[in-house]
Amino acid sequence: MDEPVAPRGLQVTDAEAAHVRRRYRSERRFRLLGAGAIVMALTMLALLVTSIVSTGWSAFYQHSLKLEVYFDPAVIDPDGKRDPDTLRSANYTSLARAALKAEFPEVEGRRDIRALNGLLSNGVDIQLLKMVQADPEIIGQRLPVELIASDDVDSFLKGFIDRDEQESNRRVKDNEIAWLDALEAKDAVVAKFDALFWTSGDSREPELAGFWGAMVGSFLTLLVTLGLSFPIGILAAVYLEEFAPRNKFTDIIEVNINNLAAVPSIVFGLLGLAVFLNFFGLPRSAPLVGGMVLALMTLPTIIIASRAALKAVPPSIREAALGIGASKLQVVTHHVLPLAMPGVLTGTIIGMAQALGETAPLLMIGMVAFIVDVPGGITDPATVMPVQIYLWADSPERAFVARTSAGIMALLGFLVLMNALAVLLRKRFERRW
């Protein structure tokens, strides 16, 4: 910035000029500090995103072993009646292991055979069962099948286990590496998009664990939360701002609402445990209870934001409506509330985003349970995305590290979609005056 120049005809003393120069220097420092703060924030955000993506992207693909599987009728359907119960109870694991043994007939001894079988996931039986249930005509045929590899094999093939490391420190031993190299030489090792991550529920096996159950649980929980907190929050805000008399009683209500917005979230979980579960006997670990607890937590945020949006509507709007004969209710419902709706939606989406990332209150009502099945309704046992991420982060298996980061990426994507929807709704309801 240039040195200060006095207007023509105006005399400036040296002290005044020095004072102005100090002001200019202070302004330059302030701008530099502001720019530095923005650069630092963007750098930290970039580091965070880079760390999550670099760790979690590998969870989106999975290695499989392509083997010739003989769907032996003597194992699957000895009676030949195609009875669903018989097909369901067959020993499909033996079929997968037989296919793998056929690739390495020289492997003998219980220890080596056990290590060979360890190349395959424990979920290959379910994989083969689904194939037979989808098409029973494959019984008696020999077909190439891409069987899911175990988590250790998948981690090794993804480069997370160093083959040059001492064998005693590796989860994958030398003989297993030799077998994998032989399969790779035959193009029998396949890397494909991991559809299980997006279509299945949780599992003890990392290669079978999916995030879809948690996503559905979060959606159902937020649906209950929105259905309860949105109408109640708007009605409470409209009443307090437009209809409630100004007295000590309403002052106490306003103070308590503001205080509830600062209450730790785990307190709401304790409330849900004591009231919804122990007193009313509602089902544990259900989106219904989780949504009710989160609705209590988000109500203060929605009420405060909605009141601020109602206050921002110019008084002239109310006076004009009253001047043409509208009732107080008509003024609020036809004019004030529609104009305040963008601000109301902003407060709602802030509350819902807060609810989406909450873990502590849901742990108190049992949503930390191990849930394999995808919930089909608000009363079914379920978990939510933050709790699922917490469970995976606490698991000792190396493969769950990538699953954890991938879950965080899915959670952030869910949040971005919510914010995008909020922006669209704001544009839809926005009005100028």
ABEGO torsion letter per residue (X at the ends): XBBBBBBBGBBBBAAAAAAAAAAAAAAAAAAAAAAAAAAAAAAAAAAAAAAAAAAAAAAABBBBBBBBBBBBAAAABAAGAGBAAAAAABBAAAAAAAAAAAABAABBEAAAAAAAAAABBAAAAAAAAAAAAABAAABGBBBBBBBBBBAAAAAAAAGABBAABBAAABABBAAAAAAAAAAAAAGABBBBBBAAAAABBBBABAAABBAAAAAAAAAAAAAAAAAAAAAAAAAAAAAAAAABBBBAAAAAAAAAAAAAAABBAAAAAAAAAAAAAAAAGBBBGBAAAAAAAAAAAAAAAAAAAAAAAAAABBAAAAAAAAAAGBBAAAAAAAAAAAAAAAAAAAAAAAAAAAAAABAAAAAAAGAABBBABBBABAABBBBBAAAAAAAAAABABAAAAAAAAAAAAAAAAAAAAAAAAAAAAAAAABBBX
